[in-house]
């Protein structure tokens, strides 16, 4: 099925790489006009070059999602360029490994909470009024399995992702009746530049794959397919939900 996002206007944060880039490309394939946003202008240009091989309706905007003025500019730029906003994908995030709680540096706590949780809050805060002007839309928030189960390698990251899941639920209770659906995805281990940079080891990636029930970790394109479903009208009766997309690793582990 093609054209699942025909005539839709989408804004994707974290669009310079990983899940965000895969989402921009997938949306372009399905007919959306896309604004890709990130604080990495070089990565954004690479994403734009790839996406414009699929569709001409791709633009970029540089943003630090932890800054409300920049986020407001990002949304305003999207509406000015394309006329409205139908879909927001909050894929921007940062993962830094930390020691246990008592040794966590305050600077790293603030960085991850500001980017992952406050930044996502800012993006929803700016996007929701724009969506309401046109009768609603769909917001897809990217959390993590680290927000569902204990992730001992980075307490700030895990807490920020758990916060996203609850923010999604509360916001859905406030805005679903006004035509804005909010849903959340909790990916498992996905092979992205950030994952490789955070583990700092190809060996760690290979080890995770060996113990995964599918014999491999996820690909960004697989998460993008789930995002596509939640962004499209195919999920018109879904709001306030969190989808675990981890290839079955949690359910398998829970039975051991």
Buried (B, 14 or more C-beta within 10 A) or exposed (E): EEEBBEEBBBBBBBBBBBBBBBBBBBBBBBBBBBBBBBBBEEBBEBBBEBBEEBBEBBBBBBBBBBBBEBBBBBBBBBBEEBEBBBBBBBBBBBBBEBEEEEEBEEEBBEBBBBBBBBBBBBBBBBBBEBBBEBEBBBBBBBBBBBBBBEBEBBBBBBBBBBBBBBBBBEBBEEBBEEBBBBBBBBBBBBBBEBBBEBBEEEEBBEEBBEEBEEEBBBBBBBBBBBBBBBBBEEBEEBBBBBBBBBBEBBEBEEEE
